[in-house]
Amino acid sequence: MTEADTLTTDHAFLSDTQTTRRYFNKFARITGHLARVAGQMEAEGNLNRHEVEILARYLMGLGFTFRALANKYFWSGRGDGAGWPALVFDRHESGFPVQAELLQMASDAAQAKKHLKGMPTAKELKSRMIQQIVGDLTIPTGLQYALSQRLYYEELQKGELFWPQNDPDVIWLGNNGHQGQDQRRSYLVHWAVYDSAQNIPTIYLMEVEDTGRIALPKDERRWPQVQAHLMAQAMGGLKLVTIASGFDRDFDDLHPKRLRRIHVGPMYSHRFTKQSGPLREVLEQAKSPPGEDWVLAWTVEELESERVELEKNGWFGSVEREIFALDPFGGRGADTGATRLDRSIILPQRPYQVLAEKNPPGFRDIRKFVVNPGGRVLSYR
């Protein structure tokens, strides 16, 4: 099956060996650049050290996820039987694998130990492959596939991948206020999902002040409730103000001061995805070599607390409620549910040169992170 045959619907199969390997090689390059992009954002003051470290962890996990899937599908298209898998990816909305691929990966990870126990070692499989090539003068297709699955399960067993759901974790930022009753603990809570609607990785960062009696991570009552609440709200269709306001009302002694949502994607490629408008023309005219035919969107939504109001609670008590600042320009705050929305794209040098020459109106105010042939990341407006 040719590449053209596989790419005919929004969710497409990659069942050709060479096409599948080009796809994963492309993402290996992209994920390899993302940590440097985050570092550039820190240098520009858009991210702090804690945020960069958290992002680096998730982005590294994303790279491990793609490496595991690359092993799983390394021999796609070589076998005739139904057991040979083919990657399904979203060629229209995201360019990434569909969420079902990661759900299956998470299920496989739970049983990786059992699978590996019943498999020959990688060394044994390679030895058998040599014996078949030399002794039978045939291509050891079945053994090649078995080795790819062995390497896939080994990667899953290592852990630290980007999963469909990455449960909330917390970093202590320090204490605010005066020593004693007014002192508040400050935390950076972070979590991530592989968004099912958009089929892209989405990372959340929330700064929270804690006025509870027990520190949040050590609170056996509140912390599990917080984790469950945040994961239930981790949907791209929900506005940040909806997520933060709901959290503020459900936890009277936790005060969300800032919430960020980072969308890693979509990924656009002339060879693999369907896009319209300027990007289609840019990628088509760039005629980039393999591995450089891509543009990755990077979008940051941010919501900040503007002030606090006291709300009556019972007969004599009161609780703090956050009033969030929404984007004041053109009435967009009510639409976006955020204080600000920053759009960026990450792309290799050749597509950037074409984009700069064409200078389409919709891209003039978007930050461009350009990866030069040496891997250095440069930032342009």
C-alpha positions in Angstrom: 0.0 0.0 0.0 1.4 3.4 -1.0 1.4 6.6 1.1 -1.3 8.1 -1.1 -3.5 5.1 -0.5 -3.2 5.3 3.3 -4.0 9.0 3.6 -7.5 9.4 2.4 -9.6 10.2 5.5 -9.3 12.4 8.6 -8.1 9.4 10.6 -5.7 7.6 8.4 -3.7 4.3 8.7 0.0 4.2 8.1 0.5 0.7 7.0 3.5 1.3 4.7 6.8 0.6 6.3 8.8 3.5 4.9 6.0 6.0 5.4 5.6 4.9 9.0 9.3 5.3 9.7 9.4 8.7 8.1 6.5 9.7 10.3 8.2 8.7 13.5 11.6 10.1 12.4 9.8 13.4 11.9 8.4 13.3 15.4 11.7 12.3 16.9 13.2 15.5 15.5 10.3 17.6 16.6 10.2 16.3 20.2 14.0 16.7 20.3 13.7 20.4 19.7 10.9 21.2 22.2 13.0 21.3 25.3 15.2 23.9 23.6 12.1 25.9 22.7 11.0 25.9 26.3 14.5 27.1 27.3 14.1 30.0 24.8 10.8 30.9 26.4 12.5 31.0 29.8 15.2 33.2 28.4 12.5 35.6 27.1 10.8 35.6 30.5 7.7 33.8 29.4 8.4 30.7 31.6 10.2 30.4 34.9 12.6 27.6 36.0 9.9 25.5 37.7 7.7 25.7 34.6 10.5 24.8 32.3 11.4 21.8 34.4 7.8 20.5 34.4 7.5 21.0 30.7 10.8 19.3 30.1 9.5 16.3 32.0 6.3 16.1 29.9 8.1 16.7 26.7 10.6 14.0 27.4 7.8 11.7 28.2 6.2 12.5 24.9 9.5 11.6 23.2 9.5 8.3 25.0 5.9 7.6 23.9 6.8 8.2 20.3 9.8 6.0 20.6 7.7 3.2 22.0 5.1 3.5 19.2 8.0 3.6 16.7 9.1 0.2 17.9 5.6 -1.2 17.9 5.0 -0.1 14.3 8.6 -0.5 13.0 7.6 -3.3 10.6 4.2 -2.1 9.6 3.3 -3.3 6.1 5.7 -6.2 6.0 3.3 -9.0 7.0 0.3 -10.5 5.3 -1.6 -11.4 8.4 -4.1 -9.4 10.4 -1.9 -9.4 13.4 0.5 -6.8 11.9 -0.5 -3.4 13.4 -0.8 -0.1 11.5 -0.7 3.3 13.2 -3.9 5.4 13.1 -3.2 9.2 13.2 -5.3 12.3 12.8 -4.2 13.8 9.5 -6.8 16.6 9.5 -7.0 18.1 13.0 -3.7 17.4 14.7 -1.1 15.3 12.8 -0.6 13.3 16.0 -1.7 9.7 16.6 -5.3 9.4 17.7 -6.0 9.1 21.4 -7.0 5.4 21.0 -3.3 4.6 20.2 -2.2 6.0 23.6 -5.1 4.2 25.4 -4.0 0.9 23.9 -0.4 1.7 24.9 -1.5 2.4 28.5 -3.3 -1.0 28.5 -0.2 -2.7 27.1 2.0 -1.1 29.7 -0.1 -2.7 32.5 0.7 -6.1 31.0 4.2 -5.5 29.7 5.8 -7.7 32.3 3.6 -10.6 31.4 4.3 -10.2 27.7 8.1 -9.9 28.2 8.1 -13.0 30.4 6.7 -15.1 27.5 9.0 -13.7 24.8 12.6 -14.6 23.8 15.2 -12.0 24.7 16.3 -9.5 22.1 19.6 -11.3 21.9 17.9 -14.7 21.3 15.7 -13.2 18.6 18.7 -11.6 16.8 20.5 -14.9 16.9 17.5 -16.7 15.4 17.3 -14.1 12.7 20.9 -14.7 11.7 20.3 -18.4 11.6 17.3 -18.1 9.3 19.1 -15.7 7.0 22.2 -17.9 6.7 20.6 -21.3 7.0 17.3 -20.9 5.1 18.2 -18.0 2.9 14.9 -16.3 3.8 14.0 -13.0 5.3 13.0 -13.5 9.0 9.9 -11.4 8.8 8.2 -13.0 11.8 11.2 -12.7 14.0 11.7 -9.1 12.9 8.2 -8.4 14.1 8.7 -10.3 17.3 11.8 -8.2 18.0 9.9 -4.9 17.4 7.2 -6.0 19.9 9.9 -7.0 22.4 11.5 -3.5 22.2 8.0 -1.9 22.4 7.2 -3.7 25.7 10.7 -3.0 27.1 10.1 0.7 26.4 6.7 0.6 28.1 8.2 -1.1 31.2 10.7 1.7 31.6 7.9 4.1 32.3 8.1 7.9 32.3 6.0 8.1 29.1 3.3 10.6 28.3 0.1 8.8 29.0 -3.5 9.5 28.0 -3.9 10.9 31.6 -1.0 12.2 33.6 -2.3 12.7 37.1 -1.7 16.0 39.0 1.5 16.5 40.9 2.6 19.4 43.0 5.7 21.6 43.6 6.0 23.7 46.7 6.9 27.3 45.8 7.2 28.7 49.3 5.1 30.4 51.9 3.5 33.8 51.4 2.5 36.3 54.1 3.5 36.7 57.7 4.5 33.8 60.0 1.5 32.4 61.8 -2.2 32.4 60.9 -1.9 34.6 57.8 0.8 32.6 56.2 -0.1 30.7 53.1 1.6 27.9 51.3 2.1 28.4 47.6 2.1 25.5 45.2 2.5 24.9 41.5 0.1 22.1 40.5 0.6 20.4 37.1 -1.1 17.7 35.1 -1.5 16.7 31.5 -3.8 14.8 29.1 -3.8 13.6 25.6 -6.9 15.5 24.5 -9.4 13.2 23.0 -11.2 15.9 20.9 -8.1 17.4 19.4 -5.7 14.4 19.6 -2.8 16.6 20.9 -0.9 16.7 24.2 -2.2 19.3 26.6 -0.4 20.5 29.7 -1.9 22.4 32.7 0.0 24.5 35.2 -1.9 26.1 38.1 -0.5 28.3 40.9 -2.5 27.8 44.1 -2.4 29.3 47.6 -3.3 26.9 50.4 -4.9 28.1 53.6 -5.8 24.6 54.8 -4.6 23.3 58.2 -2.6 20.5 56.5 -0.3 21.0 53.6 -2.1 20.0 50.4 0.2 17.2 49.2 0.1 15.6 52.7 -3.7 16.0 53.2 -5.2 12.6 52.8 -8.7 14.1 52.3 -8.1 17.1 50.0 -5.3 15.9 47.7 -7.1 12.9 46.2 -10.2 15.1 45.8 -8.1 17.8 44.0 -6.5 15.2 41.7 -9.9 13.7 40.7 -11.5 17.2 40.3 -8.7 18.4 38.0 -8.6 15.3 35.8 -12.3 15.5 35.3 -12.0 19.1 34.1 -9.0 18.5 31.8 -10.9 18.9 28.6 -9.9 21.3 25.8 -13.5 22.3 25.3 -13.7 23.9 28.7 -12.6 27.5 29.1 -9.9 28.2 31.7 -12.2 30.5 33.6 -14.7 27.6 33.9 -12.0 25.3 35.2 -10.5 27.8 37.7 -13.9 29.1 38.9 -15.2 25.6 39.5 -12.0 24.7 41.5 -12.3 27.9 43.5 -15.8 27.1 44.5 -15.3 23.4 45.3 -12.2 24.0 47.6 -12.7 26.9 50.0 -9.2 26.8 51.3 -7.4 26.5 47.9 -7.1 29.7 45.9 -6.1 29.4 42.2 -4.1 32.5 41.3 -2.9 31.6 37.9 -3.8 28.8 35.4 -2.0 28.0 32.2 -3.0 25.5 29.5 -0.4 24.6 26.8 -1.4 22.9 23.6 1.5 21.1 22.0 0.2 20.9 18.4 -1.2 20.5 15.8 1.6 19.3 13.7 1.4 20.2 10.0 3.3 18.4 7.2 2.8 18.6 3.5 3.5 14.9 3.2 1.3 13.7 6.0 -1.5 16.2 6.9 -4.3 18.1 5.3 -4.2 21.8 5.9 -5.7 24.8 4.1 -4.6 28.5 3.8 -1.1 29.9 4.0 0.5 26.9 5.7 -0.4 24.6 2.9 1.3 26.9 0.4 4.3 27.4 2.6 4.9 23.7 3.2 4.3 23.0 -0.5 6.7 25.6 -1.8 9.4 24.9 0.8 10.0 21.4 -0.7 11.8 20.5 2.5 13.9 17.3 2.7 12.6 14.4 4.9 12.6 15.4 8.5 12.2 19.1 7.9 8.7 19.2 6.3 6.7 20.3 9.4 5.3 23.1 11.4 4.2 22.6 15.0 1.7 24.9 16.7 2.4 25.8 20.4 -0.5 27.7 22.1 -0.5 29.0 25.6 -3.8 30.1 27.3 -3.4 32.0 30.5 -5.8 33.1 33.2 -4.8 35.3 36.1 -6.7 36.3 39.3 -7.3 40.0 39.3 -8.6 40.4 42.9 -10.3 38.6 45.7 -13.9 39.2 47.0 -15.3 37.8 50.3 -18.4 35.8 50.0 -20.7 35.0 52.9 -20.4 31.4 54.1 -22.9 30.3 56.8 -24.1 32.6 59.6 -20.8 34.2 60.6 -18.2 33.0 58.2 -16.9 34.2 54.8 -14.7 32.7 52.1 -12.4 34.2 49.5 -13.5 34.0 45.8 -11.2 34.8 43.0 -12.2 37.4 40.4 -10.3 36.5 37.2 -9.1 39.0 34.6 -10.4 38.4 31.1 -8.9 39.7 27.9 -10.2 43.2 27.6 -9.5 43.7 23.9 -12.4 43.4 21.5 -14.6 41.5 24.0 -12.5 38.4 23.4 -12.2 37.6 27.1 -15.7 36.2 27.2 -15.0 34.1 24.2 -11.6 32.7 25.2 -12.2 32.6 28.9 -8.6 33.6 29.4 -6.6 36.7 30.4 -4.4 36.2 27.3 -3.8 33.8 24.5 -0.3 33.5 23.0 0.1 31.5 19.7 3.5 30.4 18.5 4.8 28.0 15.8 7.9 26.0 15.7 9.4 25.1 12.3 12.7 24.4 10.5 14.6 27.0 8.7 13.5 26.3 5.1 9.7 26.5 5.8 10.4 29.7 7.8 12.2 31.3 4.9 9.1 30.7 2.7 6.8 32.0 5.4 8.9 35.1 5.8 8.9 35.8 2.1 5.1 35.3 1.8 4.4 37.1 5.1 0.7 36.2 5.2 -1.5 38.5 7.4 -2.5 35.8 9.9 1.1 35.0 10.9 2.6 38.4 11.3 2.0 38.6 15.1 2.7 35.0 15.8 5.9 34.1 17.5 8.1 31.9 15.3 10.7 29.5 16.9 13.0 28.6 14.1 15.2 25.5 14.3 18.3 25.9 12.2 20.2 23.0 10.7 22.5 22.8 13.7 19.6 22.4 16.1 19.8 26.0 17.6 16.4 27.6 18.3 16.0 31.3 17.2 12.9 33.4 18.1 11.2 35.8 15.7 8.1 37.9 15.4 
